[in-house]
Amino acid sequence: MMRFIFIAILCLSLELLQHRTNAHDDAYCLLRGEPVPKREDYTYFPGVGGYKLNRVKKTWFDARVACEEDGGHLAVINSPDEAHSIVVLFKQAEEIHGFLDVAFCGFHDLFREGEFLTIHGQSLERAGFDIWHESQPNDIDNSQNCGGVHYGGTFNDLRCDDLYEFICELPDVDENDAFNLRSSKWKITAFITATKTIMARFIFIASLCLSLELLQHRTNAHDDAPCLLRGEPVTERDDYTYFSGVGGYKFHHVNKTWFDARLVCEEEGGHLVIVNSADEAQAIISVFKRAKKIHGFRDVAFCGFHDLFREGEYLTIHRQSLEQAGYAIWNKREPNNFDNDQNCGGIHFRGTLHDLKCHSPLEFVCELPDAADYSL
């Protein structure tokens, strides 16, 4: 009887663990650790999310900031169901404010012409929806680099500095409830009722505590993990140098533009390095020292931040400010935006930050989180 109870509660706890893990793996990549409360000024579609069509026109850059101030992001369409929700939103707005043709949403090709990425760093194909309006994208005057959604639920490319209405998105709180016990309450009650003896109840409680501890460990690993492309596995690589509790790093000696370096790191399953702490900066210093022994002295390399969206607003490729990411120590007299053309991030061999020209080929550092952080 006691063994049965132990196994049953372990299975229940593993079910809860899987629910929590899936909630994190499927969740939208919002700023790490930010709460996502439900807002009365958003329209929610069950199983899809919440949306707000803002009628005060803004540039794409200002619209992006406005959505983040709401706790969300410019809308990213991940499925035909979500596109249909946007169509409904346009129709609801038309009844109140009149017909609206197009609004800004959350994708761009600011990093490379024709390479459309969501604000979460995914291609439109990987995000799950890439249906364009007729004759789009057309990049009129070679200046349309920001994403729009048509009232029919299809995509347009628009000028980033033009003023348009825009759609903000919040995930459905119920869908992203990280630890939802509602479906399992009856199971727990049933187990407690079934445990007739003091010893059996003791085993039940002890098993539950152990399982919840494992659940919390897994949860913390996800909460603290870098915001990689959603659902991607994180495996250790032999060509990376790992620092316990920090991550794995690889110094690439083949010079590339910042844009190409970003793709190389993603192809390896990681991303351009983002420094989140003084400990991580120290790890990067060690990576430079090791590279020096093999290839000679290196002064600076590309890393994962930029101010391509707005001059002087430095964001990591995970969409956090440097301060939010946890490290904003610049090298002396940096950033200086030399020739008004330095919009991509670099890391100095001393662990401090630089601004660099995105199109000037340089060496670069890729990062993989420590795979151990993702295990139980």
C-alpha positions in Angstrom: 0.0 0.0 0.0 2.8 2.4 1.0 4.7 1.7 -2.2 1.6 2.2 -4.2 1.1 5.6 -2.6 4.7 6.6 -3.2 4.6 5.7 -6.9 1.2 7.4 -7.4 2.3 10.7 -5.8 5.6 10.6 -7.8 3.6 10.1 -11.0 1.3 13.0 -10.1 4.2 15.3 -9.3 6.0 14.4 -12.6 2.7 15.3 -14.4 2.8 18.7 -12.7 6.5 19.0 -13.6 5.8 18.3 -17.2 3.0 20.9 -17.1 5.3 23.5 -15.7 8.1 22.7 -18.2 5.7 22.8 -21.2 4.3 26.2 -20.0 7.8 27.6 -20.1 8.8 26.0 -23.4 5.7 27.3 -25.1 5.5 30.7 -23.5 6.2 33.8 -25.5 9.6 35.2 -24.9 8.8 38.3 -22.9 11.4 40.1 -20.9 12.8 37.5 -18.4 11.1 37.5 -15.1 8.4 40.0 -15.9 4.8 39.2 -14.7 2.1 39.1 -17.3 -1.1 40.4 -15.7 -4.4 40.4 -17.5 -5.5 43.9 -18.6 -9.0 45.2 -19.1 -8.0 47.3 -22.1 -7.0 44.1 -24.0 -9.3 41.8 -25.9 -8.6 38.1 -25.1 -9.1 35.1 -27.3 -9.0 31.8 -25.5 -5.9 29.8 -26.2 -4.4 32.5 -28.3 -3.7 35.7 -26.3 -4.8 39.2 -25.5 -4.6 42.1 -28.0 -5.0 45.9 -28.1 -5.2 48.0 -31.3 -3.7 51.3 -30.4 -5.2 54.2 -32.3 -2.6 56.8 -31.4 -0.1 56.6 -34.3 3.6 56.0 -33.5 6.7 55.0 -35.3 7.5 51.3 -35.1 10.2 52.0 -32.5 7.9 54.0 -30.3 5.2 51.4 -30.7 7.5 48.7 -29.6 8.3 50.6 -26.4 4.6 51.4 -25.7 3.7 47.7 -25.9 6.5 46.8 -23.5 5.3 49.4 -21.1 2.0 47.6 -21.1 3.9 44.4 -20.1 3.7 42.8 -23.5 5.1 43.3 -27.0 4.2 44.2 -30.5 1.9 41.4 -31.8 3.7 38.4 -33.2 1.5 36.1 -35.3 2.3 32.4 -34.7 -0.7 30.7 -36.4 -3.7 31.1 -38.6 -5.8 31.1 -35.5 -3.9 34.1 -34.2 -4.2 35.8 -37.6 -7.9 35.3 -37.4 -7.9 36.9 -33.9 -6.2 40.0 -35.5 -8.9 40.1 -38.2 -11.6 40.1 -35.5 -9.7 42.9 -33.7 -9.6 45.1 -36.8 -13.4 44.5 -37.3 -14.1 45.5 -33.7 -12.0 48.7 -34.1 -13.8 49.5 -37.3 -17.1 49.6 -35.6 -15.8 52.2 -33.1 -13.2 54.2 -35.0 -13.9 53.5 -38.7 -12.0 51.5 -41.3 -8.3 50.8 -40.7 -6.1 49.2 -43.4 -2.8 48.3 -41.7 -1.0 48.5 -38.3 2.5 47.8 -37.0 3.2 44.4 -35.6 6.3 42.7 -34.2 8.7 41.8 -37.0 11.4 43.6 -39.0 14.4 43.1 -41.4 16.6 45.7 -39.8 19.4 43.2 -39.3 19.6 42.1 -42.9 17.5 43.2 -45.9 14.9 40.5 -46.7 15.6 38.5 -43.5 12.4 39.1 -41.6 12.6 38.3 -37.9 10.1 38.6 -35.1 11.1 40.8 -32.1 11.8 37.4 -30.4 14.5 36.6 -32.9 12.7 34.0 -34.9 12.2 33.9 -38.7 8.5 34.2 -39.7 8.5 30.6 -40.8 9.8 29.4 -37.4 7.3 31.6 -35.6 4.5 29.8 -37.4 3.0 32.3 -39.8 4.4 33.9 -43.0 1.5 34.8 -45.2 2.0 38.1 -47.0 -0.5 40.5 -48.5 -0.6 40.6 -52.3 2.6 42.1 -53.8 4.3 42.3 -50.4 7.0 42.7 -49.2 8.0 45.3 -51.8 10.4 47.5 -49.9 9.3 50.7 -51.5 12.3 53.1 -52.0 14.5 50.5 -50.2 13.2 51.9 -46.9 10.5 49.5 -45.6 12.1 47.5 -42.8 9.4 47.1 -40.2 6.5 44.8 -40.0 2.8 45.5 -40.4 -0.4 43.4 -40.4 -3.2 44.0 -42.9 -6.8 44.1 -41.8 -7.2 40.7 -43.6 -4.6 39.1 -41.4 -1.7 39.2 -43.9 1.7 40.9 -43.7 3.0 44.1 -45.1 6.5 45.7 -44.9 6.3 49.4 -43.8 8.6 52.3 -43.2 9.8 52.2 -39.6 9.7 56.0 -39.1 6.3 56.5 -40.5 3.4 56.8 -38.1 0.9 54.0 -37.9 -1.6 52.5 -35.5 -0.1 49.3 -33.8 -1.2 46.1 -32.1 0.2 45.0 -28.8 0.0 41.5 -27.5 -0.1 39.9 -24.1 -0.2 36.1 -23.7 -3.3 34.6 -22.2 -2.7 34.4 -18.4 -4.6 31.2 -18.1 -2.6 29.6 -21.0 0.7 30.7 -19.5 -0.2 29.8 -15.8 3.1 28.3 -14.9 1.8 26.2 -12.0 -1.8 25.5 -12.6 -3.1 22.9 -10.1 -6.7 23.1 -11.0 -6.8 20.0 -13.1 -4.9 18.1 -10.4 -6.6 19.2 -7.2 -9.1 16.3 -7.3 -6.2 13.8 -7.6 -4.4 15.2 -4.5 -7.7 15.1 -2.6 -8.3 11.5 -3.6 -4.8 10.5 -2.5 -5.2 12.1 0.9 -8.5 10.5 1.4 -7.0 7.1 0.5 -4.2 7.3 3.0 -5.8 5.8 6.0 -2.7 5.4 8.3 -0.3 8.0 9.8 2.7 6.3 8.1 1.0 6.4 4.7 0.2 10.1 5.0 3.8 10.7 6.1 5.1 9.0 3.0 2.6 11.0 0.9 3.7 14.3 2.3 7.4 13.5 2.1 7.0 12.4 -1.5 5.1 15.5 -2.4 7.8 17.8 -0.8 10.6 16.0 -2.7 8.7 16.3 -6.0 7.9 19.9 -5.4 11.6 20.6 -4.7 12.5 19.0 -8.1 9.7 21.1 -9.7 11.1 24.3 -8.3 14.6 23.4 -9.5 13.4 22.9 -13.0 11.3 26.0 -12.9 14.2 28.2 -11.7 16.4 26.8 -14.4 13.8 28.0 -17.0 13.2 31.3 -15.4 16.9 32.1 -15.3 17.8 30.6 -18.7 18.7 32.9 -21.6 15.8 33.5 -23.9 16.9 31.2 -26.7 14.6 30.4 -29.7 11.5 28.8 -28.2 11.7 25.0 -27.8 15.3 24.7 -28.9 17.3 22.0 -27.1 20.4 23.0 -25.3 23.3 20.5 -25.6 26.9 20.8 -24.7 29.4 21.1 -27.6 33.0 19.9 -27.5 34.2 23.1 -29.2 32.9 25.3 -26.4 34.6 26.2 -23.2 32.3 25.8 -20.2 32.4 27.8 -16.9 30.4 26.2 -14.1 27.2 28.1 -13.3 27.9 30.6 -16.1 27.8 29.0 -19.5 29.8 27.8 -22.5 31.7 30.1 -25.0 33.5 29.8 -28.3 35.8 32.5 -29.7 35.4 32.5 -33.5 38.5 33.6 -35.4 37.0 33.8 -38.8 35.9 37.5 -39.2 32.3 38.1 -40.0 29.9 41.0 -40.0 27.7 41.3 -36.8 24.7 40.0 -38.8 26.6 36.9 -40.1 28.1 36.3 -36.7 24.6 36.2 -35.2 23.5 33.5 -37.7 26.6 31.4 -37.1 26.0 31.3 -33.3 22.3 30.4 -33.9 23.4 27.6 -36.3 25.5 26.2 -33.4 22.4 26.2 -31.2 23.3 29.3 -29.2 23.6 33.1 -29.7 26.1 35.9 -29.7 27.4 36.2 -26.2 25.4 38.4 -23.8 27.1 39.4 -20.6 24.7 39.2 -17.7 27.1 39.6 -14.7 30.6 40.4 -13.6 31.2 36.6 -13.3 30.3 36.2 -16.9 32.5 39.1 -17.9 35.4 37.3 -16.1 34.6 34.2 -18.1 34.9 36.2 -21.3 38.2 37.6 -20.2 39.4 33.9 -19.8 38.1 33.1 -23.3 40.2 36.0 -24.7 43.3 34.8 -22.8 42.9 31.3 -24.2 42.4 32.6 -27.7 45.6 34.7 -27.3 47.7 31.6 -26.6 46.6 30.0 -29.9 46.0 32.9 -32.3 47.8 35.9 -30.7 46.4 39.0 -29.1 42.8 40.0 -29.8 41.4 43.4 -28.8 37.7 43.2 -29.3 35.0 40.8 -30.7 31.3 41.1 -31.6 28.8 40.2 -28.9 25.0 40.2 -28.6 23.7 43.7 -28.3 22.9 46.6 -30.6 21.2 50.0 -31.0 19.8 49.3 -34.5 16.2 50.1 -33.3 17.0 53.5 -31.9 20.3 55.4 -31.6 21.7 55.1 -28.1 19.0 52.5 -26.9 21.2 49.5 -26.5 19.3 46.2 -26.4 20.5 42.6 -26.2 19.4 40.2 -29.0 17.0 38.9 -26.3 15.3 42.4 -26.3 16.5 43.5 -22.8 18.3 46.7 -22.1 21.9 46.2 -20.9 20.8 47.2 -17.4 18.0 44.6 -17.4 20.4 42.0 -18.7 22.6 42.7 -15.7 25.8 44.2 -17.1 26.4 47.7 -18.6 30.1 48.4 -18.0 31.6 50.2 -21.0 35.2 50.6 -22.0 36.8 54.0 -21.5 35.3 56.6 -23.9 32.7 54.1 -25.1 30.1 54.2 -26.6 31.3 56.9 -29.1 29.3 56.0 -32.2 32.3 56.8 -34.4 31.3 58.3 -37.8 27.6 57.9 -36.6 27.9 54.3 -37.8 28.5 52.1 -34.8 25.3 50.3 -34.0 26.5 46.8 -33.0 27.9 45.5 -29.8 31.4 44.4 -29.0 33.3 43.0 -26.0 36.8 44.1 -25.1 39.5 41.7 -23.9 39.2 43.3 -20.5 35.5 42.4 -20.3 34.1 45.9 -21.0 31.6 46.9 -23.8 32.2 48.6 -27.1 30.0 49.9 -29.9 31.2 48.8 -33.3 30.4 49.0 -37.0 28.0 46.2 -37.8 29.2 45.7 -41.4 33.0 45.7 -40.6 34.0 42.0 -40.2 35.4 41.0 -36.8 35.9 38.0 -34.7 33.0 37.1 -32.4 32.0 35.1 -29.3 29.1 32.7 -29.2 27.4 31.5 -26.1 25.6 28.4 -25.0 24.0 28.1 -21.6 25.3 25.4 -19.3 23.3 22.3 -20.2 23.4 21.3 -16.6 21.1 24.3 -15.8 18.4 22.6 -17.8 18.5 19.2 -16.1 17.0 17.9 -12.9 
